[in-house]
Amino acid sequence: MDLMNLTPVQATLIATVVTTMVTTSTVAGTHLLTRTRERRHLIWNRRMDAYGAAVQSSVDLARMRRDTVERVNRESYGDTVPDLTALGLVGAQVEMFGSPQVADLWNEFYAAVASWKSDLDRVEGRMQVTYGGYFSIGEDYIDGGSLPSVPLPPTAEQVQADNRERFYEAEDHMKAVDARLIKAIKREARFQRPR
């Protein structure tokens, strides 16, 4: 086909085909880029929702912990047991949409909460720690020697003092883990243009 001898109809058809191909590829490319950008924004929004729920849970738990520590300091133990089931749901959101670093910190936070609650249960008497042990009578006793010394079990006051000390250590650990979690969330939540 000689391009110099094209009829106006042929030239129009060729121009139409080329224009249609360029337009179609532009529309398809724009659609793919838009869909990718919208997906990134959707993931970003879900991540921020999960982080918002994590921060809110942390703040609510910190307030509840502060009240509980005051109650333990006054030695006015109660039957109020913190309900931590909502933390599991927030943890699922963080696992699905959060970064691996924040998800790891959330798991550490959750473990610290469980430890703190366990220590609170010991202090308030919902969980008993038994001190037990056994001893064997050695050959010296059989041969007429003295009885081995048997350690006396700790008194109730000693057990409670140990429980309170463990509880205060768990509270300090909770504060540190909580601060690391919030700091990591704040660092990631600074809005950045998705790449």
HUMOLIN-V845745 format. One record per residue. RES is the residue in three letters. OMEGA is omega as a letter, one per 30 degrees, with the letter a starting at -180 (NA if undefined). Layout:
# HUMOLIN-V845745
((RES:OMEGA) (RES:OMEGA))
This chain:
# HUMOLIN-V845745
((MET:a) (ASP:a) (LEU:a) (MET:a) (ASN:l) (LEU:l) (THR:l) (PRO:l) (VAL:l) (GLN:l) (ALA:l) (THR:l) (LEU:l) (ILE:l) (ALA:l) (THR:l) (VAL:a) (VAL:l) (THR:l) (THR:l) (MET:a) (VAL:a) (THR:a) (THR:l) (SER:l) (THR:l) (VAL:a) (ALA:l) (GLY:l) (THR:l) (HIS:l) (LEU:l) (LEU:l) (THR:l) (ARG:l) (THR:a) (ARG:l) (GLU:l) (ARG:l) (ARG:l) (HIS:l) (LEU:l) (ILE:l) (TRP:a) (ASN:l) (ARG:l) (ARG:a) (MET:l) (ASP:l) (ALA:l) (TYR:l) (GLY:l) (ALA:l) (ALA:l) (VAL:l) (GLN:l) (SER:l) (SER:l) (VAL:l) (ASP:l) (LEU:l) (ALA:l) (ARG:l) (MET:l) (ARG:l) (ARG:l) (ASP:a) (THR:l) (VAL:l) (GLU:l) (ARG:l) (VAL:l) (ASN:l) (ARG:a) (GLU:l) (SER:a) (TYR:a) (GLY:l) (ASP:a) (THR:l) (VAL:l) (PRO:l) (ASP:a) (LEU:a) (THR:a) (ALA:l) (LEU:l) (GLY:l) (LEU:l) (VAL:l) (GLY:l) (ALA:l) (GLN:a) (VAL:l) (GLU:a) (MET:a) (PHE:a) (GLY:l) (SER:l) (PRO:l) (GLN:a) (VAL:l) (ALA:l) (ASP:l) (LEU:l) (TRP:l) (ASN:l) (GLU:l) (PHE:a) (TYR:l) (ALA:l) (ALA:l) (VAL:a) (ALA:l) (SER:l) (TRP:a) (LYS:l) (SER:l) (ASP:l) (LEU:l) (ASP:l) (ARG:a) (VAL:a) (GLU:l) (GLY:l) (ARG:l) (MET:a) (GLN:l) (VAL:a) (THR:l) (TYR:a) (GLY:l) (GLY:l) (TYR:l) (PHE:l) (SER:l) (ILE:a) (GLY:a) (GLU:a) (ASP:a) (TYR:a) (ILE:a) (ASP:l) (GLY:l) (GLY:a) (SER:l) (LEU:l) (PRO:a) (SER:a) (VAL:l) (PRO:l) (LEU:l) (PRO:a) (PRO:l) (THR:l) (ALA:l) (GLU:l) (GLN:l) (VAL:a) (GLN:l) (ALA:l) (ASP:l) (ASN:l) (ARG:l) (GLU:l) (ARG:l) (PHE:a) (TYR:l) (GLU:l) (ALA:l) (GLU:l) (ASP:l) (HIS:l) (MET:a) (LYS:a) (ALA:a) (VAL:l) (ASP:a) (ALA:l) (ARG:l) (LEU:a) (ILE:l) (LYS:l) (ALA:l) (ILE:l) (LYS:a) (ARG:a) (GLU:a) (ALA:l) (ARG:a) (PHE:l) (GLN:l) (ARG:l) (PRO:a) (ARG:NA))
